[in-house]
């Protein structure tokens, strides 16, 4: 079955569906830096236009719509303006509605921040559900945490919405069950001796002494919270954000060697690791670190997507054995 991807970012959702043996044939993404990363890793059509300018007739026919539509309007970390977002991000869902109304895909897969459910006392989410149902879709949704459903040591809760035209497929579909977390923080780190010095904090950092007092190891990831050091004692990475590259309190910090001069932040590659991207995923060399941090923070946890995609395959009664990059056979 063919997929079309909207607000594709760097293709995390596409990668998850690809691991479940679906094929993305078209992706729409406005951000030029994300487009470069898409083109470096995929060979499908990349439409680099504002979705408002894309006519449904210009999109190849597809069976599954994939969309991680902009979440800033609903995020706890953003302004939570929802459909009233001043930048128009909240209203972009209705551009998806315009397209799926005409293309009528068999399945729609949506991803967003968990706060979407409770935004505006539930009215925002109610509007989206009613829209999908009015167009003949049967909808299931669930909030899943990456560390519980993706075997990735990041505390990242997101809502996943799966919609079927077929009532039979809808009734067959179940979200994946929780699995043990076996991947540790250290499994996702690069080799320390290869880390560039620019990622290390020094005495020139205004709050360096407090970091030295608190950040002692790499089993825990820390954050500077303006006035104090916060340890993420659950031994998973805090939720990665799009503004990690700007510094401040959103940057996960660690200390592999336990010395005063070995405190550092995660590298862009490590942030992609904490989103479950495979090691062979290419990060364009000409793209700045700030943009790579943004791309990682805006993306999805690939193994969670892949597990949901496999359940969609089961619901559609597509019976193929799939082996993902972790060598796990799933039917």
C-alpha positions as YAML, in Angstrom:
chain: A
units: angstrom
residues:
- id: 1
  name: UNK
  ca: [0.00, 0.00, 0.00]
- id: 2
  name: UNK
  ca: [1.23, 3.48, -0.90]
- id: 3
  name: UNK
  ca: [1.68, 6.25, 1.67]
- id: 4
  name: UNK
  ca: [1.68, 10.03, 1.29]
- id: 5
  name: UNK
  ca: [3.34, 12.00, 4.07]
- id: 6
  name: UNK
  ca: [2.44, 15.53, 5.17]
- id: 7
  name: UNK
  ca: [4.43, 17.78, 7.51]
- id: 8
  name: UNK
  ca: [6.98, 15.03, 6.91]
- id: 9
  name: UNK
  ca: [9.87, 16.62, 8.82]
- id: 10
  name: UNK
  ca: [12.91, 14.39, 8.30]
- id: 11
  name: UNK
  ca: [10.80, 11.31, 7.57]
- id: 12
  name: UNK
  ca: [10.58, 9.58, 10.95]
- id: 13
  name: UNK
  ca: [7.01, 8.43, 10.35]
- id: 14
  name: UNK
  ca: [7.90, 7.30, 6.83]
- id: 15
  name: UNK
  ca: [10.85, 5.35, 8.18]
- id: 16
  name: UNK
  ca: [8.63, 3.56, 10.70]
- id: 17
  name: UNK
  ca: [6.11, 2.62, 8.01]
- id: 18
  name: UNK
  ca: [8.94, 1.58, 5.71]
- id: 19
  name: UNK
  ca: [10.17, -0.82, 8.41]
- id: 20
  name: UNK
  ca: [6.68, -2.33, 8.36]
- id: 21
  name: UNK
  ca: [7.00, -2.76, 4.58]
- id: 22
  name: UNK
  ca: [4.78, 0.11, 3.47]
- id: 23
  name: UNK
  ca: [6.03, 2.50, 0.79]
- id: 24
  name: UNK
  ca: [5.95, 6.29, 0.90]
- id: 25
  name: UNK
  ca: [5.65, 7.72, -2.61]
- id: 26
  name: UNK
  ca: [5.17, 11.42, -1.79]
- id: 27
  name: UNK
  ca: [6.10, 13.76, 1.05]
- id: 28
  name: UNK
  ca: [5.25, 17.40, 1.66]
- id: 29
  name: UNK
  ca: [7.55, 19.48, 3.88]
- id: 30
  name: UNK
  ca: [7.95, 23.26, 4.04]
- id: 31
  name: UNK
  ca: [11.21, 23.56, 6.02]
- id: 32
  name: UNK
  ca: [14.13, 23.73, 3.58]
- id: 33
  name: UNK
  ca: [16.66, 22.19, 6.00]
- id: 34
  name: UNK
  ca: [14.38, 19.23, 6.75]
- id: 35
  name: UNK
  ca: [13.91, 18.80, 3.00]
- id: 36
  name: UNK
  ca: [17.69, 18.38, 2.59]
- id: 37
  name: UNK
  ca: [17.68, 15.63, 5.21]
- id: 38
  name: UNK
  ca: [14.70, 13.96, 3.52]
- id: 39
  name: UNK
  ca: [16.43, 13.99, 0.16]
- id: 40
  name: UNK
  ca: [19.62, 12.56, 1.68]
- id: 41
  name: UNK
  ca: [17.76, 9.53, 3.02]
- id: 42
  name: UNK
  ca: [14.75, 8.83, 0.77]
- id: 43
  name: UNK
  ca: [14.05, 8.60, -2.94]
- id: 44
  name: UNK
  ca: [10.33, 9.46, -2.93]
- id: 45
  name: UNK
  ca: [8.87, 12.70, -4.30]
- id: 46
  name: UNK
  ca: [9.53, 15.62, -1.93]
- id: 47
  name: UNK
  ca: [7.17, 18.56, -2.41]
- id: 48
  name: UNK
  ca: [8.79, 21.62, -0.86]
- id: 49
  name: UNK
  ca: [5.75, 23.89, -0.78]
- id: 50
  name: UNK
  ca: [3.46, 25.31, 1.85]
- id: 51
  name: UNK
  ca: [0.61, 22.82, 2.21]
- id: 52
  name: UNK
  ca: [-1.86, 25.67, 1.61]
- id: 53
  name: UNK
  ca: [-0.55, 25.82, -1.96]
- id: 54
  name: UNK
  ca: [-0.78, 22.08, -2.64]
- id: 55
  name: UNK
  ca: [-3.83, 20.93, -4.56]
- id: 56
  name: UNK
  ca: [-5.05, 17.38, -3.96]
- id: 57
  name: UNK
  ca: [-5.08, 16.79, -7.71]
- id: 58
  name: UNK
  ca: [-1.31, 17.35, -7.77]
- id: 59
  name: UNK
  ca: [-0.64, 14.54, -5.29]
- id: 60
  name: UNK
  ca: [-0.21, 10.96, -6.55]
- id: 61
  name: UNK
  ca: [-2.98, 8.60, -5.47]
- id: 62
  name: UNK
  ca: [-2.23, 6.92, -2.15]
- id: 63
  name: UNK
  ca: [-3.76, 4.46, 0.31]
- id: 64
  name: UNK
  ca: [-2.47, 5.80, 3.64]
- id: 65
  name: UNK
  ca: [-2.14, 9.41, 4.78]
- id: 66
  name: UNK
  ca: [0.69, 10.01, 7.27]
- id: 67
  name: UNK
  ca: [0.85, 13.30, 9.14]
- id: 68
  name: UNK
  ca: [2.60, 14.62, 12.21]
- id: 69
  name: UNK
  ca: [0.80, 17.92, 11.87]
- id: 70
  name: UNK
  ca: [2.35, 20.92, 13.69]
- id: 71
  name: UNK
  ca: [2.12, 20.50, 17.43]
- id: 72
  name: UNK
  ca: [3.43, 23.85, 18.72]
- id: 73
  name: UNK
  ca: [-0.09, 25.25, 18.93]
- id: 74
  name: UNK
  ca: [-1.10, 22.49, 21.35]
- id: 75
  name: UNK
  ca: [2.17, 21.72, 23.15]
- id: 76
  name: UNK
  ca: [2.75, 22.28, 26.86]
- id: 77
  name: UNK
  ca: [6.12, 23.70, 25.77]
- id: 78
  name: UNK
  ca: [4.43, 26.14, 23.36]
- id: 79
  name: UNK
  ca: [1.69, 28.72, 23.66]
- id: 80
  name: UNK
  ca: [-1.24, 26.25, 23.59]
- id: 81
  name: UNK
  ca: [-3.33, 28.50, 21.36]
- id: 82
  name: UNK
  ca: [-4.70, 25.59, 19.35]
- id: 83
  name: UNK
  ca: [-6.89, 26.55, 16.41]
- id: 84
  name: UNK
  ca: [-6.40, 30.22, 17.39]
- id: 85
  name: UNK
  ca: [-2.62, 30.03, 17.00]
- id: 86
  name: UNK
  ca: [-1.43, 33.38, 15.65]
- id: 87
  name: UNK
  ca: [0.96, 31.70, 13.21]
- id: 88
  name: UNK
  ca: [-1.83, 29.59, 11.74]
- id: 89
  name: UNK
  ca: [-0.26, 26.29, 12.79]
- id: 90
  name: UNK
  ca: [-3.36, 25.08, 14.60]
- id: 91
  name: UNK
  ca: [-5.51, 25.43, 11.51]
- id: 92
  name: UNK
  ca: [-3.24, 23.26, 9.36]
- id: 93
  name: UNK
  ca: [-5.24, 20.18, 10.31]
- id: 94
  name: UNK
  ca: [-7.99, 21.49, 8.03]
- id: 95
  name: UNK
  ca: [-5.56, 21.42, 5.10]
- id: 96
  name: UNK
  ca: [-5.21, 17.70, 5.76]
- id: 97
  name: UNK
  ca: [-9.01, 17.44, 5.83]
- id: 98
  name: UNK
  ca: [-9.20, 19.18, 2.47]
- id: 99
  name: UNK
  ca: [-6.79, 16.63, 0.98]
- id: 100
  name: UNK
  ca: [-8.18, 13.43, 2.50]
- id: 101
  name: UNK
  ca: [-11.71, 14.52, 1.59]
- id: 102
  name: UNK
  ca: [-10.69, 14.41, -2.05]
- id: 103
  name: UNK
  ca: [-8.18, 11.54, -2.06]
- id: 104
  name: UNK
  ca: [-10.16, 9.28, 0.32]
- id: 105
  name: UNK
  ca: [-7.29, 7.11, 1.61]
- id: 106
  name: UNK
  ca: [-8.14, 3.81, 3.29]
- id: 107
  name: UNK
  ca: [-6.14, 4.75, 6.39]
- id: 108
  name: UNK
  ca: [-5.16, 8.01, 8.08]
- id: 109
  name: UNK
  ca: [-2.36, 8.04, 10.65]
- id: 110
  name: UNK
  ca: [-1.87, 11.18, 12.76]
- id: 111
  name: UNK
  ca: [0.68, 12.00, 15.48]
- id: 112
  name: UNK
  ca: [0.73, 14.93, 17.88]
- id: 113
  name: UNK
  ca: [1.58, 15.99, 21.44]
- id: 114
  name: UNK
  ca: [-0.47, 14.39, 24.18]
- id: 115
  name: UNK
  ca: [-1.81, 17.81, 25.21]
- id: 116
  name: UNK
  ca: [-3.95, 17.81, 22.06]
- id: 117
  name: UNK
  ca: [-6.50, 15.64, 23.91]
- id: 118
  name: UNK
  ca: [-7.12, 18.13, 26.71]
- id: 119
  name: UNK
  ca: [-6.59, 21.38, 24.83]
- id: 120
  name: UNK
  ca: [-9.45, 23.87, 25.22]
- id: 121
  name: UNK
  ca: [-11.19, 21.49, 27.62]
- id: 122
  name: UNK
  ca: [-11.25, 18.80, 24.95]
- id: 123
  name: UNK
  ca: [-13.00, 20.91, 22.30]
- id: 124
  name: UNK
  ca: [-10.03, 20.94, 19.89]
- id: 125
  name: UNK
  ca: [-9.72, 17.15, 19.89]
- id: 126
  name: UNK
  ca: [-13.50, 16.76, 19.67]
- id: 127
  name: UNK
  ca: [-13.50, 18.91, 16.52]
- id: 128
  name: UNK
  ca: [-10.79, 16.74, 14.93]
- id: 129
  name: UNK
  ca: [-12.58, 13.49, 15.81]
- id: 130
  name: UNK
  ca: [-15.90, 14.77, 14.47]
- id: 131
  name: UNK
  ca: [-14.18, 15.85, 11.26]
- id: 132
  name: UNK
  ca: [-12.72, 12.38, 10.73]
- id: 133
  name: UNK
  ca: [-15.98, 10.64, 11.56]
- id: 134
  name: UNK
  ca: [-18.01, 12.89, 9.27]
- id: 135
  name: UNK
  ca: [-15.76, 11.80, 6.41]
- id: 136
  name: UNK
  ca: [-16.51, 8.15, 7.11]
- id: 137
  name: UNK
  ca: [-13.51, 7.18, 9.24]
- id: 138
  name: UNK
  ca: [-13.58, 4.92, 12.27]
- id: 139
  name: UNK
  ca: [-11.07, 6.26, 14.79]
- id: 140
  name: UNK
  ca: [-8.91, 4.80, 17.53]
- id: 141
  name: UNK
  ca: [-6.35, 6.83, 19.49]
- id: 142
  name: UNK
  ca: [-3.94, 6.35, 22.36]
- id: 143
  name: UNK
  ca: [-1.14, 8.18, 24.18]
- id: 144
  name: UNK
  ca: [2.05, 6.09, 24.13]
- id: 145
  name: UNK
  ca: [5.38, 6.77, 25.82]
- id: 146
  name: UNK
  ca: [8.53, 5.89, 23.87]
- id: 147
  name: UNK
  ca: [10.21, 4.28, 26.88]
- id: 148
  name: UNK
  ca: [7.22, 1.96, 27.38]
- id: 149
  name: UNK
  ca: [6.26, 1.14, 23.79]
- id: 150
  name: UNK
  ca: [9.40, 1.68, 21.71]
- id: 151
  name: UNK
  ca: [12.28, 0.27, 23.77]
- id: 152
  name: UNK
  ca: [13.88, 3.71, 23.55]
- id: 153
  name: UNK
  ca: [15.11, 5.39, 26.73]
- id: 154
  name: UNK
  ca: [13.35, 8.72, 26.24]
- id: 155
  name: UNK
  ca: [10.35, 10.00, 28.17]
- id: 156
  name: UNK
  ca: [8.26, 11.05, 25.18]
- id: 157
  name: UNK
  ca: [4.48, 10.85, 25.32]
- id: 158
  name: UNK
  ca: [2.62, 11.40, 22.09]
- id: 159
  name: UNK
  ca: [-0.93, 10.77, 20.91]
- id: 160
  name: UNK
  ca: [-1.36, 8.48, 17.92]
- id: 161
  name: UNK
  ca: [-4.61, 8.54, 15.96]
- id: 162
  name: UNK
  ca: [-5.39, 5.68, 13.56]
- id: 163
  name: UNK
  ca: [-8.40, 5.96, 11.26]
- id: 164
  name: UNK
  ca: [-9.87, 3.31, 8.95]
- id: 165
  name: UNK
  ca: [-12.52, 3.53, 6.23]
- id: 166
  name: UNK
  ca: [-13.19, -0.16, 6.78]
- id: 167
  name: UNK
  ca: [-15.13, -1.03, 9.91]
- id: 168
  name: UNK
  ca: [-13.63, -4.54, 9.74]
- id: 169
  name: UNK
  ca: [-10.06, -3.20, 9.78]
- id: 170
  name: UNK
  ca: [-11.01, -0.79, 12.57]
- id: 171
  name: UNK
  ca: [-12.33, -3.66, 14.69]
- id: 172
  name: UNK
  ca: [-9.22, -5.74, 14.03]
- id: 173
  name: UNK
  ca: [-6.81, -2.97, 14.95]
- id: 174
  name: UNK
  ca: [-5.21, -2.78, 18.37]
- id: 175
  name: UNK
  ca: [-2.41, -0.51, 19.51]
- id: 176
  name: UNK
  ca: [0.78, -2.38, 20.46]
- id: 177
  name: UNK
  ca: [1.18, -3.47, 24.05]
- id: 178
  name: UNK
  ca: [3.89, -2.18, 26.38]
- id: 179
  name: UNK
  ca: [7.29, -3.87, 26.22]
- id: 180
  name: UNK
  ca: [10.22, -3.92, 28.66]
- id: 181
  name: UNK
  ca: [12.78, -1.14, 28.30]
- id: 182
  name: UNK
  ca: [16.04, -2.88, 27.48]
- id: 183
  name: UNK
  ca: [17.87, -0.02, 25.74]
- id: 184
  name: UNK
  ca: [19.86, 2.10, 28.19]
- id: 185
  name: UNK
  ca: [21.10, 5.67, 27.86]
- id: 186
  name: UNK
  ca: [24.65, 4.42, 27.27]
- id: 187
  name: UNK
  ca: [23.47, 2.32, 24.31]
- id: 188
  name: UNK
  ca: [22.49, 5.50, 22.48]
- id: 189
  name: UNK
  ca: [25.63, 7.55, 23.12]
- id: 190
  name: UNK
  ca: [28.52, 8.01, 20.71]
- id: 191
  name: UNK
  ca: [32.02, 6.96, 21.64]
- id: 192
  name: UNK
  ca: [33.24, 9.59, 24.06]
- id: 193
  name: UNK
  ca: [36.72, 10.01, 22.58]
- id: 194
  name: UNK
  ca: [35.13, 10.96, 19.24]
- id: 195
  name: UNK
  ca: [32.99, 13.80, 20.66]
- id: 196
  name: UNK
  ca: [34.07, 17.24, 19.46]
- id: 197
  name: UNK
  ca: [35.21, 19.62, 22.22]
- id: 198
  name: UNK
  ca: [32.54, 22.15, 21.23]
- id: 199
  name: UNK
  ca: [29.93, 19.99, 22.97]
- id: 200
  name: UNK
  ca: [31.69, 20.23, 26.36]
- id: 201
  name: UNK
  ca: [30.94, 22.87, 28.96]
- id: 202
  name: UNK
  ca: [33.83, 24.88, 30.43]
- id: 203
  name: UNK
  ca: [34.52, 27.30, 33.28]
- id: 204
  name: UNK
  ca: [33.34, 30.06, 30.94]
- id: 205
  name: UNK
  ca: [29.79, 28.78, 31.31]
- id: 206
  name: UNK
  ca: [28.04, 31.12, 33.82]
- id: 207
  name: UNK
  ca: [26.54, 28.26, 35.87]
- id: 208
  name: UNK
  ca: [29.48, 25.87, 35.45]
- id: 209
  name: UNK
  ca: [30.21, 25.42, 39.17]
- id: 210
  name: UNK
  ca: [26.68, 24.21, 39.82]
- id: 211
  name: UNK
  ca: [26.96, 21.76, 36.95]
- id: 212
  name: UNK
  ca: [30.20, 20.38, 38.40]
- id: 213
  name: UNK
  ca: [28.55, 19.89, 41.80]
- id: 214
  name: UNK
  ca: [25.59, 17.98, 40.42]
- id: 215
  name: UNK
  ca: [26.48, 16.20, 37.15]
- id: 216
  name: UNK
  ca: [28.59, 13.20, 38.03]
- id: 217
  name: UNK
  ca: [27.80, 10.38, 35.60]
- id: 218
  name: UNK
  ca: [26.16, 9.29, 32.33]
- id: 219
  name: UNK
  ca: [23.59, 6.90, 33.79]
- id: 220
  name: UNK
  ca: [21.41, 9.95, 34.40]
- id: 221
  name: UNK
  ca: [20.70, 12.83, 32.04]
- id: 222
  name: UNK
  ca: [20.45, 16.29, 33.56]
- id: 223
  name: UNK
  ca: [19.06, 19.69, 32.58]
- id: 224
  name: UNK
  ca: [19.94, 23.20, 33.72]
- id: 225
  name: UNK
  ca: [16.64, 24.69, 34.90]
- id: 226
  name: UNK
  ca: [17.63, 28.37, 35.11]
- id: 227
  name: UNK
  ca: [18.39, 28.24, 38.83]
- id: 228
  name: UNK
  ca: [19.25, 24.60, 39.55]
- id: 229
  name: UNK
  ca: [20.32, 21.31, 38.01]
- id: 230
  name: UNK
  ca: [17.52, 18.82, 37.45]
- id: 231
  name: UNK
  ca: [18.36, 15.12, 37.40]
- id: 232
  name: UNK
  ca: [16.05, 12.86, 35.39]
- id: 233
  name: UNK
  ca: [16.09, 10.10, 37.98]
- id: 234
  name: UNK
  ca: [14.01, 7.71, 35.91]
- id: 235
  name: UNK
  ca: [17.22, 7.00, 33.96]
- id: 236
  name: UNK
  ca: [15.70, 7.96, 30.63]
- id: 237
  name: UNK
  ca: [16.29, 10.99, 28.46]
- id: 238
  name: UNK
  ca: [13.93, 13.93, 29.04]
- id: 239
  name: UNK
  ca: [11.62, 14.78, 26.14]
- id: 240
  name: UNK
  ca: [13.73, 16.19, 23.32]
- id: 241
  name: UNK
  ca: [12.57, 19.59, 22.07]
- id: 242
  name: UNK
  ca: [12.99, 21.55, 18.86]
- id: 243
  name: UNK
  ca: [14.89, 24.38, 20.59]
- id: 244
  name: UNK
  ca: [17.69, 22.29, 22.10]
- id: 245
  name: UNK
  ca: [20.15, 24.00, 19.80]
- id: 246
  name: UNK
  ca: [19.49, 27.39, 21.39]
- id: 247
  name: UNK
  ca: [20.92, 26.30, 24.75]
- id: 248
  name: UNK
  ca: [19.26, 26.97, 28.06]
- id: 249
  name: UNK
  ca: [17.14, 24.54, 30.05]
- id: 250
  name: UNK
  ca: [16.11, 22.23, 27.20]
- id: 251
  name: UNK
  ca: [19.54, 20.69, 26.64]
- id: 252
  name: UNK
  ca: [20.12, 17.19, 28.09]
- id: 253
  name: UNK
  ca: [23.51, 17.07, 29.84]
- id: 254
  name: UNK
  ca: [25.72, 14.19, 30.98]
- id: 255
  name: UNK
  ca: [29.17, 13.38, 32.32]
- id: 256
  name: UNK
  ca: [30.58, 10.11, 31.07]
- id: 257
  name: UNK
  ca: [33.95, 10.33, 32.82]
- id: 258
  name: UNK
  ca: [32.81, 12.01, 36.03]
- id: 259
  name: UNK
  ca: [35.36, 14.84, 35.94]
- id: 260
  name: UNK
  ca: [34.77, 18.59, 36.11]
- id: 261
  name: UNK
  ca: [35.95, 19.05, 32.52]
- id: 262
  name: UNK
  ca: [33.87, 16.26, 30.94]
- id: 263
  name: UNK
  ca: [30.35, 17.69, 31.28]
- id: 264
  name: UNK
  ca: [28.72, 17.93, 27.88]
- id: 265
  name: UNK
  ca: [25.43, 18.08, 26.02]
- id: 266
  name: UNK
  ca: [24.06, 15.45, 23.67]
- id: 267
  name: UNK
  ca: [25.28, 15.70, 20.10]
- id: 268
  name: UNK
  ca: [22.78, 15.96, 17.21]
- id: 269
  name: UNK
  ca: [23.54, 12.36, 16.24]
- id: 270
  name: UNK
  ca: [22.80, 11.21, 19.79]
- id: 271
  name: UNK
  ca: [19.49, 13.08, 19.71]
- id: 272
  name: UNK
  ca: [18.56, 11.16, 16.56]
- id: 273
  name: UNK
  ca: [19.62, 7.98, 18.38]
- id: 274
  name: UNK
  ca: [17.22, 8.84, 21.20]
- id: 275
  name: UNK
  ca: [14.48, 9.10, 18.57]
- id: 276
  name: UNK
  ca: [15.26, 5.58, 17.39]
- id: 277
  name: UNK
  ca: [16.73, 6.50, 13.99]
- id: 278
  name: UNK
  ca: [19.11, 3.85, 12.60]
- id: 279
  name: UNK
  ca: [22.84, 4.48, 12.55]
- id: 280
  name: UNK
  ca: [22.89, 4.72, 8.76]
- id: 281
  name: UNK
  ca: [20.45, 7.66, 8.73]
- id: 282
  name: UNK
  ca: [22.34, 10.54, 7.11]
- id: 283
  name: UNK
  ca: [22.65, 13.97, 8.71]
- id: 284
  name: UNK
  ca: [23.69, 16.46, 5.98]
- id: 285
  name: UNK
  ca: [27.13, 17.88, 6.73]
- id: 286
  name: UNK
  ca: [26.22, 21.39, 5.58]
- id: 287
  name: UNK
  ca: [23.25, 21.63, 7.95]
- id: 288
  name: UNK
  ca: [24.01, 23.56, 11.15]
- id: 289
  name: UNK
  ca: [23.84, 21.86, 14.54]
- id: 290
  name: UNK
  ca: [21.01, 24.20, 15.55]
- id: 291
  name: UNK
  ca: [18.92, 22.91, 12.65]
- id: 292
  name: UNK
  ca: [19.83, 19.28, 13.32]
- id: 293
  name: UNK
  ca: [18.75, 19.65, 16.97]
- id: 294
  name: UNK
  ca: [15.50, 21.18, 15.72]
- id: 295
  name: UNK
  ca: [14.94, 18.32, 13.28]
- id: 296
  name: UNK
  ca: [15.54, 15.69, 15.96]
- id: 297
  name: UNK
  ca: [13.33, 17.45, 18.50]
- id: 298
  name: UNK
  ca: [10.49, 17.84, 15.99]
- id: 299
  name: UNK
  ca: [10.64, 14.22, 14.90]
- id: 300
  name: UNK
  ca: [9.07, 11.01, 16.19]
- id: 301
  name: UNK
  ca: [10.32, 7.85, 17.90]
- id: 302
  name: UNK
  ca: [10.70, 5.54, 14.93]
- id: 303
  name: UNK
  ca: [10.29, 2.16, 16.71]
- id: 304
  name: UNK
  ca: [6.93, 3.26, 18.17]
- id: 305
  name: UNK
  ca: [5.74, 4.22, 14.69]
- id: 306
  name: UNK
  ca: [6.97, 0.90, 13.26]
- id: 307
  name: UNK
  ca: [5.07, -1.10, 15.91]
- id: 308
  name: UNK
  ca: [1.84, 0.80, 15.19]
- id: 309
  name: UNK
  ca: [2.37, 0.36, 11.44]
- id: 310
  name: UNK
  ca: [2.71, -3.40, 11.91]
- id: 311
  name: UNK
  ca: [-0.58, -3.44, 13.80]
- id: 312
  name: UNK
  ca: [-2.18, -1.50, 10.93]
- id: 313
  name: UNK
  ca: [-0.87, -4.14, 8.57]
- id: 314
  name: UNK
  ca: [-2.46, -6.87, 10.67]
- id: 315
  name: UNK
  ca: [-5.77, -4.99, 10.69]
- id: 316
  name: UNK
  ca: [-5.67, -4.70, 6.91]
- id: 317
  name: UNK
  ca: [-4.94, -8.44, 6.72]
- id: 318
  name: UNK
  ca: [-1.68, -7.92, 4.86]
- id: 319
  name: UNK
  ca: [0.11, -11.11, 5.82]
- id: 320
  name: UNK
  ca: [3.84, -10.76, 5.37]
- id: 321
  name: UNK
  ca: [6.70, -11.51, 7.68]
- id: 322
  name: UNK
  ca: [8.67, -8.36, 8.39]
- id: 323
  name: UNK
  ca: [12.12, -8.17, 9.90]
- id: 324
  name: UNK
  ca: [13.07, -4.74, 11.20]
- id: 325
  name: UNK
  ca: [16.57, -3.38, 11.83]
- id: 326
  name: UNK
  ca: [16.60, -5.00, 15.28]
- id: 327
  name: UNK
  ca: [16.15, -8.44, 13.66]
- id: 328
  name: UNK
  ca: [12.78, -9.07, 15.30]
- id: 329
  name: UNK
  ca: [10.33, -11.02, 13.16]
- id: 330
  name: UNK
  ca: [6.77, -9.75, 13.51]
- id: 331
  name: UNK
  ca: [3.70, -11.11, 11.74]
...
